[in-house]
Amino acid sequence: MAFNFCPNCGTKYLARAKPFAPQKCAQCGRTSYHNSKPCAGALIVKDQRVLLVLRAVEPFKGCWDIPGGFLEAGEHPRAGMLREVKEETGLAVRVIELLGVYMDRYALDGDDFFTLNHYYIVEPIGGTLRAADDVSAYRWFSIDALPRENEIAFEHAKIVLRDLRERQKG
Ligand SMILES: [Zn+2]
């Protein structure tokens, strides 16, 4: 999402035609880039089932979501995934493999940017399942009976779950 002012010197930017194009400041010469924001999530798998959480907050409130979230500054995707799993589900997990990296877009309340989403296949090794503040429920879904696509939060998650199903069967 484009800036209104230069983050370096505060000069007002002229309006841009393309919302994600780099913005060069006419005053100080600094260029601002609008990179994708990194995220990480976990496909917690056990006995051919995967754990999904019901979102209690926008965007996609009331839709099934894969546990995960935005990375903190300097955080490795694997570490961020483990932190988010602990926060959202209370579970400790062990990484089996990286499923892949998926692009998406996030738009809410004036925020609009691209996301770069890392997904790990993991298995639970401890902890006690409990819902966090931003989660209203969780459920183990059979790999063969996942929620309908219009009940799944975020476009890329539909592809992630399809890829997981193929991987688990392969
Ligand atoms: Zn400037």
Residues whose N, C-alpha, C, O or C-beta is under 5 A from the ligand:
A	BS01	ZN	C6 N8 C9 G10 T11 C25 Q27 C28 G29 R30
